[in-house]
Every structure is written in C-alpha cells, then in structure tokens.
Amino acid sequence: MPQLPLAGIRILDLSRALAGPYATALLSDLGAQIIKVESIKGGDSSRAWPPFENEHSLYFDSVNRGKHSIAVDYYTDAGKELLWDLALSSDVVVENFRPGVLAAMGLAPEKLRTAKPELVVATVSGFGATGPLSQAPGLDQVAQGMSGLMSVTGPDTDHTYRVGVPIVDLVSGINTALAIAAALLGRARTGEGMEVSTSLLETGLALSAFQGQQYLSTGKLPVPQGNTHPALTPYGVFATRDIPLIIAVGSEKQWHQLCTLLGEPDMAQRSTYATGSLRHSNQAALKEELEALLAHRPAAEWLPLLRAASIPAGPIYNYEQAFADEQVQSLGVVQTVQRADGSELPLVRGPISVNRRAPRIRKAPPSLGEDTLEVLAGLELTQEKITALVATGIVQVATPRLSSQPSDSAPST
C-alpha cells in the first residue's frame, strides 16, 4: 500500500459510543495510528450494546476498526499520569465527555496545549460547551428530535420518525474527522495546534439544509412527505408492475427523457407539468399518471431503460440485497478480518479512497486492553514500570492474541 495521508499521525482516542469512535475509524482508514483508551471498568460503553455475535458487540465492532486498545484506571493518580504521558506523545486528543470531565481527569485542553502547543484537541459533546444544556447528556435521537430533523421525517405531521441509523452521531463523527484534518493542516503551516469541537445539536441543525433555510427565510415550516422529495418532482418511490422503484428526476432534460421513455413525450409540455414548480404543485396527479405507465413493466425491465436514459433510479434493498449487489461487490466494500480470539469478522471498510485505492482495514476491532503492553512499550517505559502498572491494576491486559495473523496484515475481501 502507498503511504496514506495521515501516516505518522498518532491520535489518542478517549471517546466512546459512536460519534467520536466513528471519527477516529475514518482517520485510521487514512493512515493515522489510533490509541483507544478505555476504562478498565468495562471499557467503551458500546461494548455492552447489542446486537451481539457470541460475546462480541457488533455495535462496537462496526466503528472501531484499525485501533489499538489500552485499558486504564482513569481516576487513580498513576492512571492520570499515564493518560498525561499518552496525550503528550500524541498529535491529537479526541474526547466526547461532558464539558469539564476532561479537566477532572487532569487533561484540561489549555493545560495540555501549554505543555505541548502543537497538540490538537478535538471535542464532541451533546449540546455544545455553552448554554443551559451544556452539562446535559445528549444522544443521537435526542438531537434528531431537538434539531427539527424528526419533524420532516415520516409519512405526515402526526407520525414523525427518527432516521433508521444514528445519523446525527455519524455525521458528528464525520465533522470531527474533518475538523481534525483541517487542524493538522493548519499546524503544518503554523506549527501551532488548536482546539476544535462540534456537538450533536449543532450537527443536527447543520443537516437541516434547505428545510431549515425555508423556515429562516420565509417562516414556513416544512413538513414530512414520506418518500416524496419535498422540492423536486417527480422524485421519490413509484410503483411498477411488481416492486417499487426510486426514480429521481433532477433536471428538465431528465423530465423530457422520462416522458419519452414512458411513451408519453407530449406529457413533458402539458400545461400542468411543464415546469418544476407546476409538477410540484400537481404532485399527486403526476404520481398517479406515472405509476399507471410504469405498471406496464416489472422493475427489472424499467431499471436498465431508466439508467440508459441517464435518469437516476434504483431499487429499495434490504441489507442482504445491498451487500449482494454487483456494484457493491465490485467496490470491495466488505473486508474480512480476524479478531484476537481467532474469529473472523466481515466489516464495511471506510468510504474514502486515496489515489484510486480503496482503504484497507488494517486491524480488527480490539478486545478491551488487547494492546495495553504494546502501547506502554511505545511510551518507552521500563519493563519494571510496566509490570508495576499491571500488578497494581492501573492498566488491564487482555488475553493474548490467539491468531498468528499480524495486526497490520492485509485482510481478505
């Protein structure tokens, strides 16, 4: 593999659950070394969350690829000293505690950056560092609700839904990874580190896009519209002879092509459908007409015709169908790695390619404390010091790796 853009960057990951770990998983894909510090009292909270494969939490596994785990007793003096040393040996510290908790651990950002001015400190919180809710715990669905995101998701105003994946957590992780990459670029230019932060609430509001902008500019509240696009028509789910298809018309050219493909070219210029605004105003009638025409063929016949006409279209898959799709298979999205206990784990790789090369999962999600001895050795501690940390319970060492596979060997696909 060629050198990745973040090769040589060391990140101390104090985060848990989803937003922070997703950020550091993305940074691992780009070459950074991730030292995941976990409490000896059970580790990352998501290790206890379902779904499970035997004793392994698949929730945890899904966002902790490529990381090294060290288990530490955070609140002992020796544990705090160790965390301090780990932080100062890193380029970046990532945390998602409530404001003030990092300082209680002896790692206040201003104290860290006084000791190491080039350090980057990244924070993800529930509601931000200021305001009446700054100390309140926050989770994804709370942010979905408070940001307005749920108010536009669902079939109608009486039935609003959360997005089916923890979208605010995940995008908060993407925002954090972006902020860290930007801070590292800034440091390369100035030599100075910085603090970067985001929150679930801010991310949820940023996701409002044109829906939030509509309210800010016009005072009009957007409402949920099910599987129909709130601005573009026709754009949504349409019945065919057998199963529904998503058809997304995003331009006048595509609208004319769709009408021609359906055998009704004159419909494109009809007075009720001639412009995007008119089509949107007559959305229900247009959907009925289109579905009557689409009923002449099954979805499998329509799809290649639509794509050949450069009209975006696709089926609605479950995950079995999604992973079996020829396009997904050709991208090599799923890679299989081996855990420390020898069990195999298929994982979705990172989504960012570098120089046309897809990322490689360099290490399976770690068991708690799997890499404690390796991380301590990297601090150049004496063997006597390491032995004392283990013996006194300041750190925890996991069961030795049963597999002979090196931690950075190439996974199978």
C-alpha positions as CSV (number, residue, x, y, z in Angstrom):
1,M,0.0,0.0,0.0
2,P,1.3,3.5,-0.7
3,Q,1.7,5.9,2.2
4,L,-1.6,7.2,3.4
5,P,-2.1,11.0,4.0
6,L,-2.2,10.6,7.8
7,A,0.6,8.1,8.2
8,G,2.8,9.0,11.2
9,I,0.0,10.8,13.0
10,R,-0.8,9.4,16.4
11,I,-4.3,10.0,17.9
12,L,-5.3,9.4,21.5
13,D,-8.9,8.4,21.4
14,L,-10.7,8.9,24.7
15,S,-14.2,8.8,23.1
16,R,-16.8,6.2,23.4
17,A,-20.1,5.1,21.9
18,L,-20.4,6.4,18.3
19,A,-19.6,9.9,17.2
20,G,-16.0,10.0,18.4
21,P,-15.2,6.4,17.5
22,Y,-16.6,6.9,14.0
23,A,-14.4,9.9,13.6
24,T,-11.3,8.0,14.6
25,A,-12.2,5.0,12.5
26,L,-12.2,7.3,9.4
27,L,-8.9,8.7,10.5
28,S,-7.5,5.2,10.9
29,D,-8.6,4.5,7.3
30,L,-6.5,7.4,6.2
31,G,-3.4,6.1,8.0
32,A,-3.4,7.5,11.5
33,Q,-2.4,5.4,14.4
34,I,-5.4,5.3,16.9
35,I,-4.7,4.6,20.6
36,K,-8.1,3.9,22.1
37,V,-8.0,4.5,25.8
38,E,-10.8,2.7,27.7
39,S,-11.7,2.4,31.3
40,I,-10.8,-0.9,33.0
41,K,-14.4,-0.9,34.3
42,G,-16.0,-2.4,31.2
43,G,-14.4,-0.2,28.5
44,D,-16.3,1.7,25.8
45,S,-20.0,1.6,26.9
46,S,-20.9,0.3,23.4
47,R,-19.1,-3.0,24.2
48,A,-22.3,-3.8,26.2
49,W,-24.8,-2.8,23.5
50,P,-26.5,-5.3,21.1
51,P,-26.5,-6.8,18.6
52,F,-24.1,-9.5,19.6
53,E,-22.2,-12.2,17.9
54,N,-21.3,-14.5,20.8
55,E,-19.6,-12.2,23.3
56,H,-18.7,-9.6,20.7
57,S,-20.8,-6.4,20.4
58,L,-21.3,-5.7,16.7
59,Y,-22.3,-2.2,17.6
60,F,-18.8,-1.7,19.0
61,D,-17.1,-3.6,16.1
62,S,-18.8,-1.5,13.4
63,V,-16.9,1.7,14.3
64,N,-13.7,0.6,16.0
65,R,-11.7,-0.9,13.1
66,G,-8.0,-0.3,12.9
67,K,-7.5,0.7,16.6
68,H,-5.2,-0.3,19.5
69,S,-6.9,-0.6,22.9
70,I,-5.3,0.2,26.2
71,A,-7.4,-0.2,29.4
72,V,-6.6,2.3,32.2
73,D,-8.0,3.2,35.6
74,Y,-8.7,6.8,34.8
75,Y,-9.1,8.3,38.2
76,T,-6.1,7.0,40.1
77,D,-3.1,9.3,40.3
78,A,-1.0,6.8,38.4
79,G,-3.7,6.4,35.8
80,K,-3.9,10.2,35.3
81,E,-0.1,10.4,35.0
82,L,-0.3,7.7,32.3
83,L,-3.0,9.5,30.4
84,W,-1.0,12.7,30.5
85,D,2.0,10.9,29.0
86,L,-0.1,9.3,26.3
87,A,-1.6,12.7,25.4
88,L,1.8,14.4,25.2
89,S,3.1,11.6,23.0
90,S,0.2,12.1,20.5
91,D,-0.6,14.6,17.8
92,V,-4.3,14.7,18.5
93,V,-6.6,14.0,21.6
94,V,-10.2,13.2,20.8
95,E,-12.9,13.2,23.6
96,N,-16.6,13.3,23.9
97,F,-17.1,13.7,27.7
98,R,-19.4,16.3,29.1
99,P,-17.7,19.7,29.4
100,G,-15.4,19.6,32.5
101,V,-14.8,15.9,32.7
102,L,-11.5,16.0,30.7
103,A,-10.2,18.6,33.2
104,A,-11.2,16.3,36.1
105,M,-9.1,13.6,34.6
106,G,-6.1,16.1,34.6
107,L,-6.3,16.7,30.9
108,A,-7.8,20.2,30.5
109,P,-7.2,21.3,26.9
110,E,-5.5,24.5,27.9
111,K,-3.2,22.6,30.2
112,L,-2.3,20.1,27.6
113,R,-1.6,22.8,24.9
114,T,0.5,24.8,27.3
115,A,2.7,21.7,27.7
116,K,2.5,20.8,24.0
117,P,1.5,23.8,21.9
118,E,1.3,21.8,18.7
119,L,-1.3,19.4,20.1
120,V,-4.7,19.3,18.5
121,V,-7.6,18.7,20.9
122,A,-11.0,17.6,19.4
123,T,-14.3,17.5,21.4
124,V,-17.7,16.2,20.6
125,S,-20.5,17.0,23.1
126,G,-24.2,16.6,23.2
127,F,-25.2,20.3,23.2
128,G,-22.0,22.4,23.0
129,A,-19.7,24.0,25.5
130,T,-22.0,26.9,26.5
131,G,-25.7,27.4,27.3
132,P,-28.2,25.9,29.7
133,L,-27.8,22.3,28.4
134,S,-24.0,22.3,28.1
135,Q,-23.8,19.8,31.1
136,A,-26.8,17.7,30.0
137,P,-26.2,14.2,28.4
138,G,-27.1,14.0,24.8
139,L,-27.7,11.1,22.5
140,D,-28.5,10.8,18.8
141,Q,-32.3,10.6,18.9
142,V,-32.5,13.5,21.3
143,A,-30.5,15.6,18.9
144,Q,-32.6,14.3,16.0
145,G,-35.7,15.5,17.8
146,M,-34.4,18.8,19.0
147,S,-32.8,19.8,15.7
148,G,-36.0,19.5,13.7
149,L,-34.8,16.5,11.8
150,M,-37.5,14.2,13.0
151,S,-40.2,16.9,12.2
152,V,-39.5,16.3,8.4
153,T,-39.1,12.6,8.6
154,G,-42.1,10.3,8.3
155,P,-45.3,10.0,6.4
156,D,-47.1,13.0,7.8
157,T,-47.1,15.5,10.7
158,D,-48.9,13.1,13.0
159,H,-46.3,10.4,12.5
160,T,-42.7,11.7,12.7
161,Y,-39.8,9.2,12.7
162,R,-36.1,9.0,13.7
163,V,-33.8,8.2,10.8
164,G,-33.2,4.5,10.7
165,V,-29.5,4.8,11.6
166,P,-28.0,7.2,14.2
167,I,-27.4,9.8,11.5
168,V,-26.5,12.7,13.9
169,D,-23.9,10.7,15.7
170,L,-22.4,9.5,12.4
171,V,-22.3,13.0,10.8
172,S,-20.9,14.4,14.0
173,G,-18.1,11.9,13.6
174,I,-17.5,13.0,10.0
175,N,-17.5,16.6,11.1
176,T,-15.0,15.8,13.8
177,A,-12.7,14.0,11.4
178,L,-12.9,16.9,9.0
179,A,-12.0,19.4,11.8
180,I,-9.1,17.3,12.9
181,A,-7.7,17.0,9.4
182,A,-8.1,20.8,9.0
183,A,-6.4,21.5,12.3
184,L,-3.5,19.2,11.3
185,L,-3.1,21.1,8.0
186,G,-3.1,24.4,9.9
187,R,-0.5,23.0,12.3
188,A,1.7,22.0,9.3
189,R,1.6,25.7,8.2
190,T,2.0,27.5,11.5
191,G,3.4,24.9,13.9
192,E,0.6,25.6,16.4
193,G,-2.1,23.2,17.4
194,M,-5.7,24.2,18.2
195,E,-8.9,23.1,19.8
196,V,-11.8,22.0,17.5
197,S,-15.2,21.0,18.6
198,T,-18.7,20.2,17.5
199,S,-21.9,18.9,19.1
200,L,-24.8,16.6,18.2
201,L,-27.2,19.5,18.3
202,E,-25.1,21.7,16.0
203,T,-24.7,18.8,13.6
204,G,-28.4,18.1,13.6
205,L,-29.2,21.8,12.8
206,A,-26.5,21.9,10.1
207,L,-28.2,18.9,8.5
208,S,-31.4,21.0,8.1
209,A,-30.1,22.2,4.7
210,F,-32.9,23.8,2.6
211,Q,-35.6,22.6,5.0
212,G,-34.2,24.8,7.8
213,Q,-33.5,27.6,5.4
214,Q,-37.1,27.6,4.2
215,Y,-38.2,28.4,7.7
216,L,-35.5,31.0,8.4
217,S,-36.2,32.9,5.1
218,T,-40.0,32.5,4.8
219,G,-41.3,31.5,8.2
220,K,-42.9,28.5,6.6
221,L,-42.5,25.2,8.5
222,P,-41.5,22.2,6.3
223,V,-43.5,19.0,6.9
224,P,-42.7,15.3,6.4
225,Q,-43.6,14.0,3.0
226,G,-42.8,10.3,3.3
227,N,-40.8,9.0,0.4
228,T,-41.5,12.0,-1.9
229,H,-38.9,14.7,-2.3
230,P,-40.0,18.0,-0.7
231,A,-38.8,20.2,-3.5
232,L,-38.3,18.1,-6.7
233,T,-41.0,16.3,-8.8
234,P,-41.1,13.5,-9.9
235,Y,-38.6,12.3,-7.3
236,G,-39.5,9.5,-4.9
237,V,-40.8,6.0,-4.8
238,F,-43.0,4.8,-7.6
239,A,-44.9,1.5,-8.1
240,T,-44.2,-0.7,-11.1
241,R,-45.8,-3.9,-12.2
242,D,-44.2,-5.8,-9.3
243,I,-41.9,-3.9,-6.9
244,P,-41.4,-0.2,-6.3
245,L,-38.5,1.8,-7.7
246,I,-36.9,5.1,-6.7
247,I,-36.9,7.4,-9.7
248,A,-35.2,10.8,-9.2
249,V,-35.7,13.4,-11.9
250,G,-33.4,16.4,-11.1
251,S,-33.5,18.4,-14.3
252,E,-35.7,19.4,-17.2
253,K,-33.7,17.2,-19.6
254,Q,-34.3,14.2,-17.4
255,W,-38.0,15.0,-17.2
256,H,-38.3,15.1,-21.0
257,Q,-36.3,11.8,-21.2
258,L,-38.6,10.1,-18.7
259,C,-41.8,11.1,-20.6
260,T,-40.3,9.8,-23.9
261,L,-39.2,6.6,-22.2
262,L,-42.7,6.0,-20.8
263,G,-44.2,6.6,-24.3
264,E,-45.8,9.9,-23.5
265,P,-43.4,12.6,-24.8
266,D,-46.2,15.2,-25.0
267,M,-46.7,15.0,-21.2
268,A,-43.5,16.9,-20.7
269,Q,-45.0,20.0,-22.2
270,R,-48.5,19.7,-20.7
271,S,-49.7,22.9,-19.0
272,T,-49.9,21.2,-15.6
273,Y,-46.4,19.7,-15.8
274,A,-44.3,22.0,-18.0
275,T,-42.1,23.4,-15.2
276,G,-40.7,22.0,-12.0
277,S,-42.9,24.3,-10.0
278,L,-46.1,23.1,-11.8
279,R,-45.1,19.5,-11.4
280,H,-44.6,20.1,-7.7
281,S,-48.0,21.7,-7.4
282,N,-49.6,18.8,-9.1
283,Q,-47.5,16.1,-7.5
284,A,-50.3,13.7,-6.5
285,A,-51.9,13.7,-10.0
286,L,-48.5,13.3,-11.7
287,K,-47.6,10.3,-9.4
288,E,-50.8,8.6,-10.3
289,E,-50.2,9.0,-14.1
290,L,-46.6,7.9,-13.9
291,E,-47.5,4.8,-11.9
292,A,-50.2,3.9,-14.4
293,L,-47.5,3.9,-17.1
294,L,-44.9,2.2,-15.0
295,A,-47.4,-0.6,-14.4
296,H,-46.8,-1.9,-17.9
297,R,-43.4,-3.4,-17.0
298,P,-41.7,-5.0,-14.0
299,A,-39.0,-3.1,-12.1
300,A,-36.2,-5.3,-13.5
301,E,-37.1,-4.2,-17.1
302,W,-37.5,-0.5,-16.2
303,L,-34.2,-0.1,-14.4
304,P,-31.8,-0.6,-17.3
305,L,-34.0,1.6,-19.5
306,L,-34.0,4.4,-17.0
307,R,-30.3,4.2,-16.5
308,A,-29.6,4.1,-20.2
309,A,-31.6,7.3,-20.4
310,S,-29.4,8.9,-17.7
311,I,-32.3,9.0,-15.2
312,P,-31.2,8.2,-11.7
313,A,-33.1,5.2,-10.5
314,G,-32.7,2.2,-8.2
315,P,-34.5,-0.4,-6.1
316,I,-35.2,-0.4,-2.4
317,Y,-32.9,-3.0,-0.9
318,N,-32.7,-4.7,2.5
319,Y,-29.1,-5.1,3.7
320,E,-28.8,-8.7,2.3
321,Q,-29.7,-7.4,-1.1
322,A,-27.4,-4.3,-0.7
323,F,-24.3,-6.3,0.1
324,A,-25.1,-8.8,-2.7
325,D,-25.5,-6.1,-5.3
326,E,-23.0,-6.4,-8.2
327,Q,-21.9,-2.8,-7.9
328,V,-21.3,-3.1,-4.1
329,Q,-19.4,-6.4,-4.7
330,S,-17.2,-4.7,-7.4
331,L,-16.2,-1.9,-4.9
332,G,-15.0,-4.5,-2.4
333,V,-16.9,-2.7,0.4
334,V,-16.8,-5.7,2.8
335,Q,-13.5,-6.9,4.1
336,T,-13.0,-9.8,6.5
337,V,-10.5,-9.5,9.3
338,Q,-9.6,-11.7,12.2
339,R,-10.2,-10.8,15.9
340,A,-7.7,-11.5,18.7
341,D,-9.6,-14.7,19.6
342,G,-9.3,-16.0,16.1
343,S,-12.9,-15.4,15.0
344,E,-13.5,-13.9,11.6
345,L,-15.4,-10.6,11.2
346,P,-16.7,-9.2,8.0
347,L,-16.7,-5.4,8.2
348,V,-17.7,-2.5,6.0
349,R,-14.5,-0.7,5.0
350,G,-14.1,3.1,5.1
351,P,-15.7,5.1,2.3
352,I,-12.7,7.3,1.2
353,S,-10.3,6.1,-1.5
354,V,-6.8,7.7,-1.9
355,N,-5.2,7.8,-5.3
356,R,-7.9,5.5,-6.6
357,R,-7.2,2.9,-3.9
358,A,-9.9,1.9,-1.5
359,P,-9.0,1.8,2.2
360,R,-7.8,-1.4,3.8
361,I,-8.9,-2.3,7.3
362,R,-5.5,-2.7,9.0
363,K,-6.6,-4.2,12.3
364,A,-9.8,-5.8,13.6
365,P,-11.7,-4.0,16.4
366,P,-9.7,-4.7,19.6
367,S,-10.7,-6.6,22.7
368,L,-10.5,-4.5,25.9
369,G,-6.9,-3.9,26.7
370,E,-5.7,-6.0,23.7
371,D,-2.8,-3.7,23.0
372,T,-2.0,-2.4,26.5
373,L,1.5,-3.8,26.6
374,E,2.3,-2.6,23.1
375,V,1.1,0.9,23.8
376,L,3.1,1.1,27.1
377,A,6.2,-0.2,25.3
378,G,5.7,2.6,22.8
379,L,6.0,5.2,25.7
380,E,9.5,3.8,26.3
381,L,8.6,2.8,29.9
382,T,10.9,0.4,31.6
383,Q,9.8,-3.2,32.0
384,E,9.7,-2.7,35.7
385,K,7.3,0.3,35.4
386,I,5.1,-1.7,33.0
387,T,5.0,-4.7,35.4
388,A,4.1,-2.4,38.3
389,L,1.2,-0.8,36.3
390,V,-0.2,-4.2,35.5
391,A,0.3,-5.6,39.0
392,T,-1.4,-2.7,40.7
393,G,-4.4,-2.7,38.4
394,I,-3.7,0.7,36.9
395,V,-3.9,-1.0,33.5
396,Q,-5.6,-4.1,32.2
397,V,-4.1,-6.6,29.8
398,A,-6.4,-8.7,27.6
399,T,-5.9,-12.4,26.9
400,P,-3.0,-12.8,24.4
401,R,-3.9,-12.9,20.7
402,L,-4.7,-16.5,19.7
403,S,-4.3,-15.9,15.9
404,S,-0.9,-15.8,14.3
405,Q,-2.1,-13.0,11.9
406,P,-0.1,-9.8,12.4
407,S,-2.2,-6.9,13.5
408,D,-1.4,-4.9,10.3
409,S,-1.6,-7.7,7.8
410,A,-3.9,-7.4,4.8
411,P,-7.4,-8.6,5.4
412,S,-9.2,-10.9,3.0
413,T,-12.1,-9.5,0.9
